[in-house]
Amino acid sequence: MVTHSTYIAQDRCLRCGGFMVPEEIREVNQLGWRCVMCGEHIDPLILEHRRQMATPEGARQLIAKREKAKLN
Ligand SMILES: [Zn+2]
């Protein structure tokens, strides 16, 4: 039994406002969320990514990382 309420508070779809149901992600052994209305999928990695993008500093780092990947 995985407890999930402590690290994700995501019970409404950001896209359509539909009801989100917990969904097990076996690869990372964590719970994500799936919208029953439109199928929008949210997982801990996406949430972390959004949190980083929410700050100017985090967004800069992600963009810098992407630029570097392009060069390699
Ligand atoms: Zn939705």
N, CA, C, O and the ligand as a Tripos MOL2 file, in Angstrom:
@<TRIPOS>MOLECULE
protein
  289   287    73     0     0
PROTEIN
NO_CHARGES

@<TRIPOS>ATOM
      1 N           0.8530   -1.2050    0.0000 N.3       1 MET1
      2 CA          0.0000    0.0000    0.0000 C.3       1 MET1
      3 C           0.8760    1.2390    0.0000 C.2       1 MET1
      4 O           1.6950    1.4320    0.8990 O.2       1 MET1
      5 N           0.7040    2.0620   -0.9950 N.am      2 VAL2
      6 CA          1.4900    3.2860   -1.1000 C.3       2 VAL2
      7 C           0.6430    4.4620   -0.6330 C.2       2 VAL2
      8 O          -0.4830    4.6630   -1.0890 O.2       2 VAL2
      9 N           1.2110    5.2290    0.2830 N.am      3 THR3
     10 CA          0.4960    6.4530    0.6700 C.3       3 THR3
     11 C           0.9430    7.5770   -0.2380 C.2       3 THR3
     12 O           2.1360    7.7690   -0.4710 O.2       3 THR3
     13 N          -0.0070    8.3030   -0.7400 N.am      4 HIS4
     14 CA          0.3140    9.2820   -1.7810 C.3       4 HIS4
     15 C          -0.1600   10.6850   -1.4460 C.2       4 HIS4
     16 O           0.2550   11.6490   -2.0890 O.2       4 HIS4
     17 N          -1.0210   10.8110   -0.4500 N.am      5 SER5
     18 CA         -1.6460   12.1050   -0.1920 C.3       5 SER5
     19 C          -0.6430   13.1400    0.3160 C.2       5 SER5
     20 O          -0.9010   14.3430    0.2580 O.2       5 SER5
     21 N           0.5020   12.6670    0.8150 N.am      6 THR6
     22 CA          1.4370   13.6090    1.4250 C.3       6 THR6
     23 C           2.2810   14.3470    0.3930 C.2       6 THR6
     24 O           2.6770   15.4900    0.6200 O.2       6 THR6
     25 N           2.5630   13.6970   -0.7470 N.am      7 TYR7
     26 CA          3.4550   14.3650   -1.6790 C.3       7 TYR7
     27 C           2.7720   14.8550   -2.9590 C.2       7 TYR7
     28 O           3.3530   15.6450   -3.7040 O.2       7 TYR7
     29 N           1.5640   14.4010   -3.2170 N.am      8 ILE8
     30 CA          0.8310   14.9700   -4.3550 C.3       8 ILE8
     31 C          -0.5630   15.3910   -3.8970 C.2       8 ILE8
     32 O          -1.3220   14.5760   -3.3720 O.2       8 ILE8
     33 N          -0.8900   16.6420   -4.0910 N.am      9 ALA9
     34 CA         -2.2620   17.0870   -3.8560 C.3       9 ALA9
     35 C          -2.8190   17.4980   -5.2060 C.2       9 ALA9
     36 O          -2.8230   18.6780   -5.5590 O.2       9 ALA9
     37 N          -3.2790   16.5320   -5.9410 N.am     10 GLN10
     38 CA         -3.6920   16.7860   -7.3200 C.3      10 GLN10
     39 C          -4.9460   15.9780   -7.5730 C.2      10 GLN10
     40 O          -4.8750   14.8590   -8.0810 O.2      10 GLN10
     41 N          -6.1030   16.5390   -7.2200 N.am     11 ASP11
     42 CA         -7.3210   15.7630   -7.4100 C.3      11 ASP11
     43 C          -8.2010   16.3360   -8.5080 C.2      11 ASP11
     44 O          -9.2870   15.8220   -8.7750 O.2      11 ASP11
     45 N          -7.7260   17.4110   -9.1470 N.am     12 ARG12
     46 CA         -8.4770   17.9780  -10.2660 C.3      12 ARG12
     47 C          -7.5380   18.1820  -11.4450 C.2      12 ARG12
     48 O          -6.4150   18.6610  -11.2830 O.2      12 ARG12
     49 N          -8.0050   17.8190  -12.6220 N.am     13 CYS13
     50 CA         -7.1960   17.9370  -13.8330 C.3      13 CYS13
     51 C          -6.9400   19.4030  -14.1590 C.2      13 CYS13
     52 O          -7.8570   20.2240  -14.1550 O.2      13 CYS13
     53 N          -5.6730   19.7170  -14.4430 N.am     14 LEU14
     54 CA         -5.3260   21.0960  -14.7960 C.3      14 LEU14
     55 C          -5.8720   21.4650  -16.1720 C.2      14 LEU14
     56 O          -6.0780   22.6420  -16.4670 O.2      14 LEU14
     57 N          -6.1030   20.4740  -16.9970 N.am     15 ARG15
     58 CA         -6.5300   20.7370  -18.3620 C.3      15 ARG15
     59 C          -8.0410   20.9510  -18.4480 C.2      15 ARG15
     60 O          -8.5080   21.9060  -19.0680 O.2      15 ARG15
     61 N          -8.7950   20.0520  -17.8180 N.am     16 CYS16
     62 CA        -10.2510   20.1210  -17.9820 C.3      16 CYS16
     63 C         -11.0020   20.1960  -16.6570 C.2      16 CYS16
     64 O         -12.2220   20.3650  -16.6490 O.2      16 CYS16
     65 N         -10.2840   20.0710  -15.5280 N.am     17 GLY17
     66 CA        -10.9540   20.1430  -14.2320 C.3      17 GLY17
     67 C         -11.6460   18.8510  -13.8470 C.2      17 GLY17
     68 O         -12.4030   18.8000  -12.8780 O.2      17 GLY17
     69 N         -11.3780   17.8050  -14.6190 N.am     18 GLY18
     70 CA        -11.9960   16.5120  -14.3440 C.3      18 GLY18
     71 C         -11.4080   15.8430  -13.1070 C.2      18 GLY18
     72 O         -10.4490   16.3280  -12.5070 O.2      18 GLY18
     73 N         -12.0070   14.7270  -12.7500 N.am     19 PHE19
     74 CA        -11.5950   14.0040  -11.5520 C.3      19 PHE19
     75 C         -10.3440   13.1740  -11.8480 C.2      19 PHE19
     76 O         -10.3020   12.4370  -12.8330 O.2      19 PHE19
     77 N          -9.3250   13.2970  -10.9890 N.am     20 MET20
     78 CA         -8.0870   12.5500  -11.1680 C.3      20 MET20
     79 C          -8.1160   11.2950  -10.3130 C.2      20 MET20
     80 O          -8.4920   11.3400   -9.1420 O.2      20 MET20
     81 N          -7.7200   10.1800  -10.9000 N.am     21 VAL21
     82 CA         -7.6340    8.9350  -10.1440 C.3      21 VAL21
     83 C          -6.1670    8.5260  -10.0070 C.2      21 VAL21
     84 O          -5.3830    8.7090  -10.9390 O.2      21 VAL21
     85 N          -5.7920    7.9720   -8.8450 N.am     22 PRO22
     86 CA         -4.4030    7.5160   -8.6670 C.3      22 PRO22
     87 C          -4.0790    6.3980   -9.6290 C.2      22 PRO22
     88 O          -4.9210    5.5550   -9.9390 O.2      22 PRO22
     89 N          -2.8450    6.4050  -10.0950 N.am     23 GLU23
     90 CA         -2.4070    5.3990  -11.0540 C.3      23 GLU23
     91 C          -0.9910    4.9840  -10.7050 C.2      23 GLU23
     92 O          -0.1010    5.8260  -10.5810 O.2      23 GLU23
     93 N          -0.7870    3.6990  -10.5500 N.am     24 GLU24
     94 CA          0.5340    3.2110  -10.1830 C.3      24 GLU24
     95 C           1.4820    3.2830  -11.3700 C.2      24 GLU24
     96 O           1.1370    2.8640  -12.4740 O.2      24 GLU24
     97 N           2.6810    3.8180  -11.1390 N.am     25 ILE25
     98 CA          3.7030    3.8510  -12.1830 C.3      25 ILE25
     99 C           4.7860    2.8710  -11.7710 C.2      25 ILE25
    100 O           5.5920    3.1500  -10.8830 O.2      25 ILE25
    101 N           4.7930    1.7290  -12.4240 N.am     26 ARG26
    102 CA          5.6750    0.6550  -11.9820 C.3      26 ARG26
    103 C           7.1460    0.9900  -12.1400 C.2      26 ARG26
    104 O           7.9660    0.5770  -11.3210 O.2      26 ARG26
    105 N           7.4900    1.7350  -13.1820 N.am     27 GLU27
    106 CA          8.9020    2.0120  -13.4600 C.3      27 GLU27
    107 C           9.5780    2.7320  -12.2950 C.2      27 GLU27
    108 O          10.7350    2.4580  -11.9750 O.2      27 GLU27
    109 N           8.8510    3.6520  -11.6640 N.am     28 VAL28
    110 CA          9.4510    4.4170  -10.5720 C.3      28 VAL28
    111 C           8.8580    4.0350   -9.2240 C.2      28 VAL28
    112 O           9.2160    4.6140   -8.1990 O.2      28 VAL28
    113 N           7.9340    3.0420   -9.2230 N.am     29 ASN29
    114 CA          7.3250    2.5710   -7.9950 C.3      29 ASN29
    115 C           6.6670    3.7100   -7.2130 C.2      29 ASN29
    116 O           6.8010    3.8000   -5.9930 O.2      29 ASN29
    117 N           5.9610    4.5710   -7.9330 N.am     30 GLN30
    118 CA          5.2590    5.6760   -7.2960 C.3      30 GLN30
    119 C           3.8670    5.8010   -7.8870 C.2      30 GLN30
    120 O           3.5240    5.1320   -8.8610 O.2      30 GLN30
    121 N           3.0780    6.6650   -7.2830 N.am     31 LEU31
    122 CA          1.7400    6.8880   -7.8100 C.3      31 LEU31
    123 C           1.6870    8.1680   -8.6180 C.2      31 LEU31
    124 O           2.1930    9.2040   -8.1880 O.2      31 LEU31
    125 N           1.0840    8.0980   -9.7720 N.am     32 GLY32
    126 CA          0.7790    9.2810  -10.5480 C.3      32 GLY32
    127 C          -0.7310    9.4670  -10.5620 C.2      32 GLY32
    128 O          -1.4600    8.8290   -9.8030 O.2      32 GLY32
    129 N          -1.1790   10.3480  -11.4350 N.am     33 TRP33
    130 CA         -2.6140   10.6130  -11.5280 C.3      33 TRP33
    131 C          -3.0550   10.6200  -12.9750 C.2      33 TRP33
    132 O          -2.3210   11.0520  -13.8630 O.2      33 TRP33
    133 N          -4.2860   10.1270  -13.2020 N.am     34 ARG34
    134 CA         -4.8290   10.1370  -14.5450 C.3      34 ARG34
    135 C          -6.2320   10.7310  -14.5050 C.2      34 ARG34
    136 O          -7.0350   10.3890  -13.6360 O.2      34 ARG34
    137 N          -6.5210   11.6160  -15.4440 N.am     35 CYS35
    138 CA         -7.8250   12.2560  -15.5110 C.3      35 CYS35
    139 C          -8.8300   11.3100  -16.1490 C.2      35 CYS35
    140 O          -8.5750   10.7570  -17.2190 O.2      35 CYS35
    141 N          -9.9800   11.1220  -15.4910 N.am     36 VAL36
    142 CA        -10.9900   10.2180  -16.0380 C.3      36 VAL36
    143 C         -11.7480   10.8760  -17.1850 C.2      36 VAL36
    144 O         -12.4200   10.1940  -17.9580 O.2      36 VAL36
    145 N         -11.6420   12.1980  -17.2980 N.am     37 MET37
    146 CA        -12.3760   12.9160  -18.3480 C.3      37 MET37
    147 C         -11.5960   12.9520  -19.6630 C.2      37 MET37
    148 O         -12.1090   12.5370  -20.7020 O.2      37 MET37
    149 N         -10.3480   13.4530  -19.6160 N.am     38 CYS38
    150 CA         -9.6080   13.6700  -20.8650 C.3      38 CYS38
    151 C          -8.3690   12.7880  -20.9650 C.2      38 CYS38
    152 O          -7.7130   12.7740  -22.0070 O.2      38 CYS38
    153 N          -8.0320   12.0500  -19.9020 N.am     39 GLY39
    154 CA         -6.8890   11.1640  -19.9680 C.3      39 GLY39
    155 C          -5.5690   11.8490  -19.6590 C.2      39 GLY39
    156 O          -4.5100   11.2340  -19.7870 O.2      39 GLY39
    157 N          -5.6160   13.1220  -19.2520 N.am     40 GLU40
    158 CA         -4.3970   13.8340  -18.8570 C.3      40 GLU40
    159 C          -3.6510   13.0430  -17.7980 C.2      40 GLU40
    160 O          -4.2470   12.5550  -16.8380 O.2      40 GLU40
    161 N          -2.3370   12.9200  -17.9800 N.am     41 HIS41
    162 CA         -1.5340   12.1120  -17.0690 C.3      41 HIS41
    163 C          -0.5540   12.9810  -16.3080 C.2      41 HIS41
    164 O           0.1580   13.7970  -16.8940 O.2      41 HIS41
    165 N          -0.5240   12.7990  -14.9970 N.am     42 ILE42
    166 CA          0.3930   13.5510  -14.1430 C.3      42 ILE42
    167 C           1.2050   12.5500  -13.3450 C.2      42 ILE42
    168 O           0.6420   11.6200  -12.7660 O.2      42 ILE42
    169 N           2.5070   12.7210  -13.3030 N.am     43 ASP43
    170 CA          3.3020   11.8720  -12.4320 C.3      43 ASP43
    171 C           4.2780   12.7420  -11.6460 C.2      43 ASP43
    172 O           4.4450   13.9250  -11.9430 O.2      43 ASP43
    173 N           4.9270   12.1410  -10.6350 N.am     44 PRO44
    174 CA          5.8090   12.9310   -9.7660 C.3      44 PRO44
    175 C           6.8850   13.6940  -10.5340 C.2      44 PRO44
    176 O           7.2560   14.8020  -10.1460 O.2      44 PRO44
    177 N           7.3850   13.1080  -11.6180 N.am     45 LEU45
    178 CA          8.4120   13.7810  -12.4090 C.3      45 LEU45
    179 C           7.8520   15.0260  -13.0940 C.2      45 LEU45
    180 O           8.5190   16.0580  -13.1610 O.2      45 LEU45
    181 N           6.6430   14.9250  -13.5940 N.am     46 ILE46
    182 CA          6.0080   16.0680  -14.2430 C.3      46 ILE46
    183 C           5.7680   17.1830  -13.2310 C.2      46 ILE46
    184 O           5.9920   18.3600  -13.5140 O.2      46 ILE46
    185 N           5.3080   16.7870  -12.0420 N.am     47 LEU47
    186 CA          5.0540   17.7880  -11.0100 C.3      47 LEU47
    187 C           6.3410   18.4860  -10.5980 C.2      47 LEU47
    188 O           6.3710   19.7010  -10.4020 O.2      47 LEU47
    189 N           7.4060   17.6980  -10.4690 N.am     48 GLU48
    190 CA          8.7050   18.2700  -10.1040 C.3      48 GLU48
    191 C           9.1750   19.2410  -11.1890 C.2      48 GLU48
    192 O           9.6820   20.3240  -10.8960 O.2      48 GLU48
    193 N           8.9990   18.8410  -12.4160 N.am     49 HIS49
    194 CA          9.3780   19.6720  -13.5520 C.3      49 HIS49
    195 C           8.6160   20.9890  -13.5260 C.2      49 HIS49
    196 O           9.1910   22.0570  -13.7380 O.2      49 HIS49
    197 N           7.2920   20.9000  -13.2590 N.am     50 ARG50
    198 CA          6.4710   22.1130  -13.2100 C.3      50 ARG50
    199 C           6.8870   23.0110  -12.0730 C.2      50 ARG50
    200 O           6.8690   24.2350  -12.1990 O.2      50 ARG50
    201 N           7.2690   22.3970  -10.9430 N.am     51 ARG51
    202 CA          7.6850   23.1860   -9.7920 C.3      51 ARG51
    203 C           8.9510   23.9620  -10.1360 C.2      51 ARG51
    204 O           9.0880   25.1320   -9.7800 O.2      51 ARG51
    205 N           9.8790   23.2990  -10.8320 N.am     52 GLN52
    206 CA         11.1220   23.9780  -11.2170 C.3      52 GLN52
    207 C          10.8470   25.0890  -12.2160 C.2      52 GLN52
    208 O          11.4400   26.1650  -12.1370 O.2      52 GLN52
    209 N           9.9430   24.8270  -13.1610 N.am     53 MET53
    210 CA          9.6310   25.8240  -14.1760 C.3      53 MET53
    211 C           8.9090   27.0310  -13.5790 C.2      53 MET53
    212 O           8.8570   28.0990  -14.1880 O.2      53 MET53
    213 N           8.3460   26.8450  -12.3660 N.am     54 ALA54
    214 CA          7.5790   27.9200  -11.7420 C.3      54 ALA54
    215 C           8.4790   29.0270  -11.2220 C.2      54 ALA54
    216 O           8.0090   30.1360  -10.9690 O.2      54 ALA54
    217 N           9.7630   28.7450  -11.0590 N.am     55 THR55
    218 CA         10.6890   29.7830  -10.6070 C.3      55 THR55
    219 C          11.5910   30.1880  -11.7720 C.2      55 THR55
    220 O          11.9960   29.3370  -12.5650 O.2      55 THR55
    221 N          11.9080   31.4720  -11.8830 N.am     56 PRO56
    222 CA         12.7790   31.9370  -12.9780 C.3      56 PRO56
    223 C          14.1230   31.2250  -12.9880 C.2      56 PRO56
    224 O          14.6550   30.8930  -14.0470 O.2      56 PRO56
    225 N          14.6610   30.9950  -11.8030 N.am     57 GLU57
    226 CA         15.9600   30.3290  -11.7060 C.3      57 GLU57
    227 C          15.8790   28.8890  -12.2140 C.2      57 GLU57
    228 O          16.7470   28.4270  -12.9550 O.2      57 GLU57
    229 N          14.8130   28.1850  -11.7970 N.am     58 GLY58
    230 CA         14.6270   26.8130  -12.2350 C.3      58 GLY58
    231 C          14.4290   26.7190  -13.7300 C.2      58 GLY58
    232 O          14.9680   25.8220  -14.3780 O.2      58 GLY58
    233 N          13.6590   27.6400  -14.2820 N.am     59 ALA59
    234 CA         13.4100   27.6500  -15.7250 C.3      59 ALA59
    235 C          14.7090   27.8690  -16.4840 C.2      59 ALA59
    236 O          14.9570   27.2320  -17.5080 O.2      59 ALA59
    237 N          15.5460   28.7880  -15.9660 N.am     60 ARG60
    238 CA         16.8360   29.0560  -16.6190 C.3      60 ARG60
    239 C          17.6910   27.8010  -16.6520 C.2      60 ARG60
    240 O          18.3160   27.4850  -17.6650 O.2      60 ARG60
    241 N          17.7100   27.0810  -15.5200 N.am     61 GLN61
    242 CA         18.5330   25.8680  -15.4460 C.3      61 GLN61
    243 C          18.0420   24.8170  -16.4380 C.2      61 GLN61
    244 O          18.8390   24.1630  -17.1110 O.2      61 GLN61
    245 N          16.7260   24.6650  -16.5200 N.am     62 LEU62
    246 CA         16.1790   23.6660  -17.4330 C.3      62 LEU62
    247 C          16.4860   24.0270  -18.8800 C.2      62 LEU62
    248 O          16.8130   23.1600  -19.6900 O.2      62 LEU62
    249 N          16.3780   25.3040  -19.1950 N.am     63 ILE63
    250 CA         16.6780   25.7470  -20.5590 C.3      63 ILE63
    251 C          18.1600   25.5450  -20.8590 C.2      63 ILE63
    252 O          18.5190   25.1040  -21.9510 O.2      63 ILE63
    253 N          19.0190   25.8660  -19.8970 N.am     64 ALA64
    254 CA         20.4510   25.6820  -20.0770 C.3      64 ALA64
    255 C          20.7690   24.2100  -20.3030 C.2      64 ALA64
    256 O          21.6150   23.8670  -21.1290 O.2      64 ALA64
    257 N          20.0840   23.3450  -19.5620 N.am     65 LYS65
    258 CA         20.2940   21.9110  -19.6940 C.3      65 LYS65
    259 C          19.9040   21.4520  -21.1030 C.2      65 LYS65
    260 O          20.5870   20.6370  -21.7230 O.2      65 LYS65
    261 N          18.7860   22.0000  -21.5890 N.am     66 ARG66
    262 CA         18.2920   21.6220  -22.8980 C.3      66 ARG66
    263 C          19.2780   22.0870  -23.9860 C.2      66 ARG66
    264 O          19.5530   21.3610  -24.9410 O.2      66 ARG66
    265 N          19.7960   23.2980  -23.8230 N.am     67 GLU67
    266 CA         20.7500   23.8300  -24.8030 C.3      67 GLU67
    267 C          21.9920   22.9500  -24.8680 C.2      67 GLU67
    268 O          22.5270   22.6770  -25.9420 O.2      67 GLU67
    269 N          22.4400   22.5100  -23.6820 N.am     68 LYS68
    270 CA         23.6350   21.6760  -23.6160 C.3      68 LYS68
    271 C          23.3840   20.3440  -24.3200 C.2      68 LYS68
    272 O          24.2410   19.8410  -25.0460 O.2      68 LYS68
    273 N          22.2030   19.7850  -24.0960 N.am     69 ALA69
    274 CA         21.8610   18.5060  -24.7200 C.3      69 ALA69
    275 C          21.8510   18.6340  -26.2400 C.2      69 ALA69
    276 O          22.2090   17.6980  -26.9550 O.2      69 ALA69
    277 N          21.4380   19.8040  -26.7240 N.am     70 LYS70
    278 CA         21.3860   20.0250  -28.1560 C.3      70 LYS70
    279 C          22.7990   20.0270  -28.7510 C.2      70 LYS70
    280 O          23.0310   19.5260  -29.8520 O.2      70 LYS70
    281 N          23.7290   20.6030  -27.9940 N.am     71 LEU71
    282 CA         25.0970   20.6990  -28.4820 C.3      71 LEU71
    283 C          25.7790   19.3390  -28.5340 C.2      71 LEU71
    284 O          26.5930   19.0810  -29.4200 O.2      71 LEU71
    285 N          25.4440   18.4600  -27.5740 N.am     72 ASN72
    286 CA         26.1530   17.1840  -27.5010 C.3      72 ASN72
    287 C          25.7260   16.1990  -28.5730 C.2      72 ASN72
    288 O          26.2440   15.0830  -28.6290 O.2      72 ASN72
    289 ZN         -8.7090   16.2670  -17.8020 Zn       73 ZN73
@<TRIPOS>BOND
     1     1     2 1
     2     2     3 1
     3     3     4 2
     4     3     5 am
     5     5     6 1
     6     6     7 1
     7     7     8 2
     8     7     9 am
     9     9    10 1
    10    10    11 1
    11    11    12 2
    12    11    13 am
    13    13    14 1
    14    14    15 1
    15    15    16 2
    16    15    17 am
    17    17    18 1
    18    18    19 1
    19    19    20 2
    20    19    21 am
    21    21    22 1
    22    22    23 1
    23    23    24 2
    24    23    25 am
    25    25    26 1
    26    26    27 1
    27    27    28 2
    28    27    29 am
    29    29    30 1
    30    30    31 1
    31    31    32 2
    32    31    33 am
    33    33    34 1
    34    34    35 1
    35    35    36 2
    36    35    37 am
    37    37    38 1
    38    38    39 1
    39    39    40 2
    40    39    41 am
    41    41    42 1
    42    42    43 1
    43    43    44 2
    44    43    45 am
    45    45    46 1
    46    46    47 1
    47    47    48 2
    48    47    49 am
    49    49    50 1
    50    50    51 1
    51    51    52 2
    52    51    53 am
    53    53    54 1
    54    54    55 1
    55    55    56 2
    56    55    57 am
    57    57    58 1
    58    58    59 1
    59    59    60 2
    60    59    61 am
    61    61    62 1
    62    62    63 1
    63    63    64 2
    64    63    65 am
    65    65    66 1
    66    66    67 1
    67    67    68 2
    68    67    69 am
    69    69    70 1
    70    70    71 1
    71    71    72 2
    72    71    73 am
    73    73    74 1
    74    74    75 1
    75    75    76 2
    76    75    77 am
    77    77    78 1
    78    78    79 1
    79    79    80 2
    80    79    81 am
    81    81    82 1
    82    82    83 1
    83    83    84 2
    84    83    85 am
    85    85    86 1
    86    86    87 1
    87    87    88 2
    88    87    89 am
    89    89    90 1
    90    90    91 1
    91    91    92 2
    92    91    93 am
    93    93    94 1
    94    94    95 1
    95    95    96 2
    96    95    97 am
    97    97    98 1
    98    98    99 1
    99    99   100 2
   100    99   101 am
   101   101   102 1
   102   102   103 1
   103   103   104 2
   104   103   105 am
   105   105   106 1
   106   106   107 1
   107   107   108 2
   108   107   109 am
   109   109   110 1
   110   110   111 1
   111   111   112 2
   112   111   113 am
   113   113   114 1
   114   114   115 1
   115   115   116 2
   116   115   117 am
   117   117   118 1
   118   118   119 1
   119   119   120 2
   120   119   121 am
   121   121   122 1
   122   122   123 1
   123   123   124 2
   124   123   125 am
   125   125   126 1
   126   126   127 1
   127   127   128 2
   128   127   129 am
   129   129   130 1
   130   130   131 1
   131   131   132 2
   132   131   133 am
   133   133   134 1
   134   134   135 1
   135   135   136 2
   136   135   137 am
   137   137   138 1
   138   138   139 1
   139   139   140 2
   140   139   141 am
   141   141   142 1
   142   142   143 1
   143   143   144 2
   144   143   145 am
   145   145   146 1
   146   146   147 1
   147   147   148 2
   148   147   149 am
   149   149   150 1
   150   150   151 1
   151   151   152 2
   152   151   153 am
   153   153   154 1
   154   154   155 1
   155   155   156 2
   156   155   157 am
   157   157   158 1
   158   158   159 1
   159   159   160 2
   160   159   161 am
   161   161   162 1
   162   162   163 1
   163   163   164 2
   164   163   165 am
   165   165   166 1
   166   166   167 1
   167   167   168 2
   168   167   169 am
   169   169   170 1
   170   170   171 1
   171   171   172 2
   172   171   173 am
   173   173   174 1
   174   174   175 1
   175   175   176 2
   176   175   177 am
   177   177   178 1
   178   178   179 1
   179   179   180 2
   180   179   181 am
   181   181   182 1
   182   182   183 1
   183   183   184 2
   184   183   185 am
   185   185   186 1
   186   186   187 1
   187   187   188 2
   188   187   189 am
   189   189   190 1
   190   190   191 1
   191   191   192 2
   192   191   193 am
   193   193   194 1
   194   194   195 1
   195   195   196 2
   196   195   197 am
   197   197   198 1
   198   198   199 1
   199   199   200 2
   200   199   201 am
   201   201   202 1
   202   202   203 1
   203   203   204 2
   204   203   205 am
   205   205   206 1
   206   206   207 1
   207   207   208 2
   208   207   209 am
   209   209   210 1
   210   210   211 1
   211   211   212 2
   212   211   213 am
   213   213   214 1
   214   214   215 1
   215   215   216 2
   216   215   217 am
   217   217   218 1
   218   218   219 1
   219   219   220 2
   220   219   221 am
   221   221   222 1
   222   222   223 1
   223   223   224 2
   224   223   225 am
   225   225   226 1
   226   226   227 1
   227   227   228 2
   228   227   229 am
   229   229   230 1
   230   230   231 1
   231   231   232 2
   232   231   233 am
   233   233   234 1
   234   234   235 1
   235   235   236 2
   236   235   237 am
   237   237   238 1
   238   238   239 1
   239   239   240 2
   240   239   241 am
   241   241   242 1
   242   242   243 1
   243   243   244 2
   244   243   245 am
   245   245   246 1
   246   246   247 1
   247   247   248 2
   248   247   249 am
   249   249   250 1
   250   250   251 1
   251   251   252 2
   252   251   253 am
   253   253   254 1
   254   254   255 1
   255   255   256 2
   256   255   257 am
   257   257   258 1
   258   258   259 1
   259   259   260 2
   260   259   261 am
   261   261   262 1
   262   262   263 1
   263   263   264 2
   264   263   265 am
   265   265   266 1
   266   266   267 1
   267   267   268 2
   268   267   269 am
   269   269   270 1
   270   270   271 1
   271   271   272 2
   272   271   273 am
   273   273   274 1
   274   274   275 1
   275   275   276 2
   276   275   277 am
   277   277   278 1
   278   278   279 1
   279   279   280 2
   280   279   281 am
   281   281   282 1
   282   282   283 1
   283   283   284 2
   284   283   285 am
   285   285   286 1
   286   286   287 1
   287   287   288 2
@<TRIPOS>SUBSTRUCTURE
     1 MET1         2 RESIDUE 1 A MET
     2 VAL2         6 RESIDUE 1 A VAL
     3 THR3        10 RESIDUE 1 A THR
     4 HIS4        14 RESIDUE 1 A HIS
     5 SER5        18 RESIDUE 1 A SER
     6 THR6        22 RESIDUE 1 A THR
     7 TYR7        26 RESIDUE 1 A TYR
     8 ILE8        30 RESIDUE 1 A ILE
     9 ALA9        34 RESIDUE 1 A ALA
    10 GLN10       38 RESIDUE 1 A GLN
    11 ASP11       42 RESIDUE 1 A ASP
    12 ARG12       46 RESIDUE 1 A ARG
    13 CYS13       50 RESIDUE 1 A CYS
    14 LEU14       54 RESIDUE 1 A LEU
    15 ARG15       58 RESIDUE 1 A ARG
    16 CYS16       62 RESIDUE 1 A CYS
    17 GLY17       66 RESIDUE 1 A GLY
    18 GLY18       70 RESIDUE 1 A GLY
    19 PHE19       74 RESIDUE 1 A PHE
    20 MET20       78 RESIDUE 1 A MET
    21 VAL21       82 RESIDUE 1 A VAL
    22 PRO22       86 RESIDUE 1 A PRO
    23 GLU23       90 RESIDUE 1 A GLU
    24 GLU24       94 RESIDUE 1 A GLU
    25 ILE25       98 RESIDUE 1 A ILE
    26 ARG26      102 RESIDUE 1 A ARG
    27 GLU27      106 RESIDUE 1 A GLU
    28 VAL28      110 RESIDUE 1 A VAL
    29 ASN29      114 RESIDUE 1 A ASN
    30 GLN30      118 RESIDUE 1 A GLN
    31 LEU31      122 RESIDUE 1 A LEU
    32 GLY32      126 RESIDUE 1 A GLY
    33 TRP33      130 RESIDUE 1 A TRP
    34 ARG34      134 RESIDUE 1 A ARG
    35 CYS35      138 RESIDUE 1 A CYS
    36 VAL36      142 RESIDUE 1 A VAL
    37 MET37      146 RESIDUE 1 A MET
    38 CYS38      150 RESIDUE 1 A CYS
    39 GLY39      154 RESIDUE 1 A GLY
    40 GLU40      158 RESIDUE 1 A GLU
    41 HIS41      162 RESIDUE 1 A HIS
    42 ILE42      166 RESIDUE 1 A ILE
    43 ASP43      170 RESIDUE 1 A ASP
    44 PRO44      174 RESIDUE 1 A PRO
    45 LEU45      178 RESIDUE 1 A LEU
    46 ILE46      182 RESIDUE 1 A ILE
    47 LEU47      186 RESIDUE 1 A LEU
    48 GLU48      190 RESIDUE 1 A GLU
    49 HIS49      194 RESIDUE 1 A HIS
    50 ARG50      198 RESIDUE 1 A ARG
    51 ARG51      202 RESIDUE 1 A ARG
    52 GLN52      206 RESIDUE 1 A GLN
    53 MET53      210 RESIDUE 1 A MET
    54 ALA54      214 RESIDUE 1 A ALA
    55 THR55      218 RESIDUE 1 A THR
    56 PRO56      222 RESIDUE 1 A PRO
    57 GLU57      226 RESIDUE 1 A GLU
    58 GLY58      230 RESIDUE 1 A GLY
    59 ALA59      234 RESIDUE 1 A ALA
    60 ARG60      238 RESIDUE 1 A ARG
    61 GLN61      242 RESIDUE 1 A GLN
    62 LEU62      246 RESIDUE 1 A LEU
    63 ILE63      250 RESIDUE 1 A ILE
    64 ALA64      254 RESIDUE 1 A ALA
    65 LYS65      258 RESIDUE 1 A LYS
    66 ARG66      262 RESIDUE 1 A ARG
    67 GLU67      266 RESIDUE 1 A GLU
    68 LYS68      270 RESIDUE 1 A LYS
    69 ALA69      274 RESIDUE 1 A ALA
    70 LYS70      278 RESIDUE 1 A LYS
    71 LEU71      282 RESIDUE 1 A LEU
    72 ASN72      286 RESIDUE 1 A ASN
    73 ZN73       289 GROUP 0 **** ****
